[in-house]
Structures are given as C-alpha cells and as structure tokens.
Amino acid sequence: MNFLEEQAGEYLRGAIHYSGDEYVSLYMRDDVDALYPPEKMEELTEYYRRENQSRTVEEPFDLGTNHCTVNFYDDAILFHFTQGDELGTVITLEPEAGRDIVTFITDCLEQLHYNSPQEIPRAPNWLKG
C-alpha cells in the first residue's frame, strides 16, 4: 500500500485486489468508501472478474498481451490490471492525476510483477529487463 500512496499521493481514491471468489480492499478513501457498501463492492468485483475473463480471448491484432485498461470518468481514472485468468487489481485516482499515466501504469506493473505473490503471466520484455 505504501507504493500506491507514494506514487499517487493525494490523488489515490481506492484500490482492490480480487481473485476467483473474493476481493480485498487494499485502500479506500473515506469519502469513496461511503459510496460503495459491501454489496455494491461485490457487484463491482464480479463485473471486473467477467471483464478479466473476456480479456483472455485473443485480440484481433498482434500487439501482445493487454496488461491494463484505463477508463476516464467524470470523477475518477480507473485502472484494471489483470494478473491471470482470475486475478486482478483495480485502482482509482482523481482525474487530476492524469498527467503521468504511462509512468504510473509501468510502475504499477513492476510492483505487481516483482513484489506481489503472483507474477504477471506473459510479462512484456521491457518489464523484465
């Protein structure tokens, strides 16, 4: 968690990690936590599990593995990192954090690959080196 707080600072809204049948809230800012009761978090987590499974289908173009999707909303930037067929991490930031998105994504991928219990399958060569 220190990594995200250091990287995102005041812009960090929330972060969860999910597996096949559960999720863990890694961080949730108080005002964001108030918006999402447990039943809503379960619903959102299920949505990201399904999205993760649909991403395992081969893309129609040859660009390699999709490691992170980024969605820009009115009130947040949402990052969905997939870490295999049933594992993923979702991080939300304030929209103002959008200045250095590529650096943030790369730093998160490195953190997930090298400092979490699971590694990123099919990690890109630029991440390994």
C-alpha positions as CSV (number, residue, x, y, z in Angstrom):
1,M,0.0,0.0,0.0
2,N,2.9,2.3,0.7
3,F,3.8,2.1,-3.0
4,L,0.4,3.4,-4.1
5,E,0.3,6.2,-1.6
6,E,3.8,7.2,-2.7
7,Q,3.0,7.0,-6.4
8,A,-0.5,8.6,-6.3
9,G,-0.3,10.7,-3.2
10,E,-3.4,12.8,-2.6
11,Y,-5.0,11.5,-5.9
12,L,-5.5,8.0,-4.7
13,R,-9.2,7.1,-4.3
14,G,-9.2,3.4,-3.8
15,A,-7.6,0.0,-4.7
16,I,-8.9,-3.6,-4.5
17,H,-7.4,-6.9,-5.4
18,Y,-9.6,-9.8,-6.5
19,S,-9.3,-13.5,-7.0
20,G,-11.7,-16.1,-8.3
21,D,-14.1,-15.9,-5.3
22,E,-13.1,-12.9,-3.1
23,Y,-11.7,-9.4,-3.0
24,V,-9.6,-7.5,-0.6
25,S,-9.9,-3.7,-0.2
26,L,-6.3,-2.5,-0.2
27,Y,-7.2,1.1,0.3
28,M,-10.4,3.1,0.2
29,R,-10.5,6.8,1.0
30,D,-13.3,7.6,3.4
31,D,-15.5,9.6,1.0
32,V,-15.2,6.9,-1.6
33,D,-15.8,4.1,0.9
34,A,-19.1,5.8,1.8
35,L,-20.2,5.5,-1.8
36,Y,-19.7,1.7,-2.0
37,P,-21.4,-0.5,0.6
38,P,-20.2,-4.2,0.7
39,E,-23.0,-5.4,-1.7
40,K,-22.0,-2.8,-4.3
41,M,-18.3,-3.8,-4.0
42,E,-19.3,-7.4,-4.6
43,E,-21.2,-6.4,-7.7
44,L,-18.3,-4.3,-9.0
45,T,-15.8,-7.0,-8.3
46,E,-17.9,-9.5,-10.2
47,Y,-18.0,-7.1,-13.1
48,Y,-14.2,-6.9,-13.2
49,R,-13.9,-10.7,-12.9
50,R,-16.1,-11.0,-16.1
51,E,-14.1,-8.3,-17.8
52,N,-10.9,-10.1,-16.9
53,Q,-12.2,-13.4,-18.4
54,S,-13.2,-11.7,-21.6
55,R,-9.7,-10.2,-22.0
56,T,-8.2,-13.7,-22.2
57,V,-9.7,-14.0,-25.7
58,E,-7.1,-13.3,-28.3
59,E,-7.3,-9.7,-29.7
60,P,-7.9,-9.3,-33.5
61,F,-4.5,-7.6,-33.8
62,D,-1.0,-8.7,-32.8
63,L,0.2,-6.2,-30.1
64,G,0.9,-8.7,-27.3
65,T,-0.8,-9.1,-24.0
66,N,-3.2,-6.4,-22.7
67,H,-1.9,-5.8,-19.1
68,C,-4.0,-2.8,-18.1
69,T,-7.2,-1.0,-19.2
70,V,-7.6,2.7,-18.3
71,N,-11.0,4.3,-18.2
72,F,-11.5,8.0,-17.7
73,Y,-14.7,9.0,-15.9
74,D,-16.0,12.4,-14.7
75,D,-15.0,11.6,-11.1
76,A,-12.1,9.1,-11.5
77,I,-9.5,7.4,-13.6
78,L,-9.9,3.7,-13.2
79,F,-7.0,1.2,-13.9
80,H,-7.8,-2.5,-14.2
81,F,-4.6,-4.7,-14.1
82,T,-5.2,-8.3,-14.9
83,Q,-2.8,-10.9,-13.4
84,G,-4.0,-14.1,-14.9
85,D,-7.4,-15.5,-15.6
86,E,-8.9,-14.9,-12.2
87,L,-6.7,-12.3,-10.5
88,G,-6.7,-8.6,-10.9
89,T,-6.2,-5.3,-9.2
90,V,-8.4,-2.2,-9.7
91,I,-7.1,1.2,-8.7
92,T,-8.9,4.5,-8.9
93,L,-7.4,8.0,-8.9
94,E,-8.7,11.5,-9.0
95,P,-8.9,12.8,-12.7
96,E,-6.2,15.4,-11.9
97,A,-3.7,12.6,-11.7
98,G,-3.8,12.0,-15.4
99,R,-0.6,13.9,-16.3
100,D,1.7,10.9,-15.9
101,I,-0.5,7.9,-16.8
102,V,2.1,5.8,-18.7
103,T,4.7,6.2,-15.9
104,F,2.1,5.2,-13.3
105,I,1.0,2.1,-15.2
106,T,4.6,1.0,-15.7
107,D,5.4,1.5,-12.1
108,C,2.3,-0.5,-11.0
109,L,3.1,-3.3,-13.4
110,E,6.6,-3.6,-12.0
111,Q,5.2,-3.6,-8.4
112,L,2.7,-6.3,-9.3
113,H,5.2,-8.4,-11.1
114,Y,8.1,-8.2,-8.7
115,N,6.5,-7.5,-5.3
116,S,3.3,-9.5,-5.1
117,P,2.6,-13.2,-4.5
118,Q,1.8,-13.8,-8.2
119,E,3.7,-12.6,-11.2
120,I,2.3,-11.2,-14.4
121,P,1.9,-14.0,-16.9
122,R,3.4,-13.2,-20.3
123,A,5.2,-10.1,-18.9
124,P,6.5,-7.9,-21.7
125,N,10.2,-7.9,-22.3
126,W,10.5,-4.2,-21.4
127,L,9.2,-5.1,-17.9
128,K,11.6,-8.0,-17.4
129,G,14.7,-6.1,-18.3
